[in-house]
Amino acid sequence: MKQAKAELLLHEIAAWQQEQRIDAATAERLAQRYRQPGGALEVALRWLALSGVLLVGGTLFGVVKLMADAALPANLMLAAFAIGMIYFGVRMSSNVTRPYPVTGAAITTLGLLAVFVLAALLVGDGREALCFSLFVPAAISLAVAYRYALRWPLLLGLLAIFHAIGSRSAYMGSGSYFADIADPPIMAVIGFAAAALGTWHLHAEDGVLARYAGFGRLYLILGLLYGNLSLLLMSIEVSHDDAGWWIAGFTLACIAEIVLGGRFKDGRFTGFGIVFLGIDIYTRFYEHAWDRLGAGPFLLLGGLVALLLGFVFEWRGRRTKATSAEVTP
C-alpha cells in the first residue's frame, strides 16, 4: 500500500476516534494495520533528505544565475532544470516498489518553483504578470497530480491558484507577518465553490475517482479556509453601514457548516464551523465589550462564556449519542 493511502486511512481513523465513533482501543488496533514500518530514525533521515534536496536546489538556482550571462541560456537552463526535477520527483514519489514520497515531493517542488521563476522572468513585472506566472505552475501541478495520482502537486497547484486570484502574504521582519485578500467577496465565492467541488470529489472517490483518494479533502479544506477567512475579513473591514449584513452572512455560514458537518458526519465541516464561529463571537465580543469592561473583566467574562458553551455542546453531544444508541437495535 502506498504511504499516501496509509496516511489517509490513519487520518480517518483518528477522525473516527475524535468523533467518538470508535473507542481508543479499536482505533489503536486499526492504526497498527496501516502504520508504515520504520521508527523515528527513518523519519529523521527522510526529513534530512528533504532539507538536503532543498539546499541543493537553492544552490543550483544560484549556479544558474552566476553562469548565465545572457537571458536565453539562463531560461533554457532553468527550463531544463524544471523538467528534470519534475520528472525525477514524480518518478520517486510514484515508484510502486520503493517509493520516496518525502524526497520526491521536495524534488517536485523544486521543479514547480523553477517553472514559477521562469514564468515570472518571461512575463515581466506587474499584477497581471504575477497572476500569469502563478497560473502556469498551478496548471502544471494539477496536470501532474491527476496524471500520477499525487496529492502534493495538487496542494501546490491549489495554493498557487488561490494566491493568483488575490491572496497575498509575506514576512515583514521582526517576527511579524502580512496576510491579505485582494477581493474578499470574490474569494469567498471561489472558496466555497472549491469546498463544494471537494464534497463532490469525496463522494466520487468511492467510485469512479477511487484512484484519487484524498484529493477531495484538499479541495474541501482549502475552500473552507479561504471562504471563511474572506467572510471574516469582510465582517471587519467594511463600513459600519454594511457591516451588519456581512456579520450576519459570516455567522450563518458558520452555522450552516456545523449543520452540514452533522448531516454528513464530516468533522471537517464541523471543525471549521465551530472554529470560525468562535472567532466570530470573540470578534463581536471584542468590538462591543473591550472598551466598556477593561482587560480583566473582559477576559474573565470571555473565559466563562467559552466554558459554558463548551459544557453545553459536550452535554448535547453525549445526549444525542445516548439517544442514537437507544434507537439503534
N, C-alpha and C positions, 0 to 999 in steps of 0.2 A: 504494500500500500504506500502511495506517495505521502511524504511528510505533510504536504499541504492539506490533504484529505484527513490525515490523522489529527492534525491540529484543529481542523474544523469540527471533527467529532468530539475532541476533548473540550472545545469551547461550548458545544451544545450540551455536553454532559454537565459542565459547570453551570450553565444556564438552567438546566432542569433542577439541579440541586438548589440553586438560588430561588427558583420559583416554587420550591417545596413539592415538586412532582415526585422526586425520589429522595431517599434519605442519604446520609453521608456514606454509610457502608456500601449501599448499592452504587453510588457514584464512584467510589474507590475501585470496586470490582470492575465496573465498566471501563474506567480510565486505564486500568492496568493492561487491558487488551490493546489499547491504541497508543500507548506511550512508546516512543521510538527508543531503541537501545542506545546506550551511551550515558555517561554521567556528566558531572559538572566540568571535567577536564575537556571532554569533547565539545561541549557548548562554548567553553572559553576559547578553544582552538578555532572554532568556526568564526567567532566574532573577531578574533585576532586576524584571521584571514580576511575578513571583511574590511578591517582597518587597513591592512596592508594593501588591499586592492585599491581602496580609495586614495591612499597616499601615492601609490604608483600612478594612478590615473591623474592626480594633480601634477605629478612630475612630468608626465607625458604632455599634458597641456602646456606646461612651461617650456618643454623642449620644442614643441611645435611653434610656440611664439618666438623663441630665440632663433631657431634655424631658418624660418621662412622670412626672406627679405621682401617678397612680393606677395600680393594678395592671392593670386591664383594658386601658387604652390601651397600656401597655407590652407586655403579652402579645400584643395584636393587631399592634403594630408589629414585634415580634420574629418573630411567625409570618409576616407578610408579607415580612420580610427573608429569612427562611429559605427560603420558597417561591421568591422571586425569585432568590436566589443559586444554589439547586439547579437551577432551570430554565435560567438563563443558563450556569452551569458545564457542565451536561450538553450544551447546545447547542454550546458552544465546543469541548468535547472530542470530540464525535461528528460534527462537521462533516466531510463527506466531501471537499469541495473544498479548504478551507483550515482544517485542524484546529489548535487551540491547546491541546495536551494539558497543558502545564505550567500555564498561566494558568487553563484550565478546571478542572483538578484543584484549584487553590488556591481558586477561587470555590466549587466544590462543597464543599470542606472547610469554608469559612465557613458555608455553608448548613446542613451537618450539625452543626457546632458550635452554631449558633443553635438547632437542634432539641434538642440536648442541654441547653442552658441553659434553654430553655422548659420542657422536661420536668422538669428539676430544680426550677424555680420552682413548677410546678404540683403536684408530688407532695410537696414539703417535705423535711425532713431525715430522717436515719436510713439504715441499711444497706439495707433493702428499697427505700426510695425511690431511693437511688443506683443500685441494680441496675436498677430500672424505667426510670430516666432514661437508662441506658446501652442497655438493650434496645430502646427506641423508636428512637433514631437508627441502631442496628445493623440493625433490620428495614428501615428506610427505605433504608439504604445497600445492603443486599443486593438489595432490590427494584430500585433504580436500576441497580445493577451488572448484574443479569441482564436487565433491560429493554433497556438500551442497550449491553450487552457492554463495560463499562468496568471495568478491573481496580482502579483506585484506590479507588472506593467499596467494592469487595469487601474490600480490605485494611483500610479504616477500620472496616467492619462486623465483620470477624473480630476485630480488636483490641478493639473495644467489647464483643463477646461474651465474650472471654476475661477482660477486666477486670471485667465484670459478674459472672462466675462466681466470681472470687476472686483475681485478680492485682492487686496493689497496688504502686505505685511513686511516688516523689516526690523532689524535690530538697530536701536538708536544710540547704543552705548550706555555705560554706567548702569548696566543691568535692566534697562528699560526697553520695551518693545512697542512697535506701532502696528496696529491692525485696523483695517477699514474696508468697507464695501462701497464701491462707487455708486451703485444704484440699487439700494436695498429692496424696493418693490419688485424689480425685475429678477433680482437674485432669489427672492422668496418664492416667486412663481417657478423658477427653474429648479430650485432646491426641492420643493415639494413634488414637482414633476419627476425629478430623479428618484425621490422616495417611492412614488407610485410605480415607476418602472422597476425599481428594486423589489417591490412587493410582488409584481407580476413575474419577475425573473425568479424569485424564490419558489413560487409555485411551479413554474415551468421546469425548474431544476429537478423536480420529482419525476419528470418525463422526458420530453424532447431535449431539454438542456441539461441533462444529468452530467454531461462532461464538464460543465462549467459550474460545478458546485462551489459555492462561496462567493460568486460574482454578485448575486443579488444583495448579499449582506453589505457589500461595499457601496453599491448604489443607495441602499436604504440609509445606512449610517451617515454618509456624506450629505445626502439630500436633506435628512432631518437636521443635521448640524448647521448647514448653510441656511436652510429655510428658517429655522428658529432664531439663529443669530440675526438674520435680516429683519425679522419682525421685532426682535428686541431692540435693535438699533433704531428702527422707526418709532418705537414707543418712547424713546428717549430724546431723539434728535429733532423731531418735527415740532412745529409751532404749537403753542398752547391750545389754539382753536381746533386743531386736527388731532391732538394727542389722544383724546378720549377714544376716537374711532380705532386708532392703531393699538391702543392698550386693550380695548375690547377684543379686537381681532387676534392679538397675540394670546390673550387669556383663553379665548375659545379654541384656538389652535392647540394649545397645550392640553386642554380638557379633552378635545377630540382625539389626540394621540393616546391619552390614557385609556379612553373608551375603546379605541381600536386595539390597543395592546391587550385589554381584557377580552375583547371579542375574538381576536385571532390567537390568543395565548402567546403573544410575542413580547418578550421582555424589552426589546429594543424600542418599540413604540412607547411602552410604559415608562421605561427609564428616561428617555428624552422628555416625555411629557412631564414627569414628576420633577426632573431637574430644572427645566426651564420654567415650569410653573412656580417652583420655589424661588428662582431668580426674579420672576415677575413680581411675586408677592413681596420679596425683600426690597426690590427697587421701588415699588409703590410705597412701602412702609418707610423707606429711607427718604423719599421725596416729601412725604407729608408729616413725618414724626421726628426726624432728626433735629431740626431747628427748634422744635417745641419742647422736646424732652431732655435733650442733652445726652452725652455719650453713655453714662452709667445706666439710667433708666431705659434708654433706647435698647442697649444690648441685653439688659435683663428681660425686658418685655419680649424682645425678639426671640431670645432663647426659650422662654416659657411657651410662646406660641408654637415654636418649632417642636418642642417636646409634646405638647398637646396634640398637634397634628400627627406626629409620629405614632403616638399611642392610639389615636382614633383609627388611623389607617391599618395598624397592625391588628387591632381588635376586630375591625371589619373584615380583614383578610382571613383571620382564623375562624370567624363565624361563617364566612362564605365557604371555606374549606370544609368545616364540620357539616354544613348543610348539604354540600355536594356528596360527602361520604355517606350520609344517611340516605340520600336518594338513590345512589348507585347500588345495585343489588349485589 
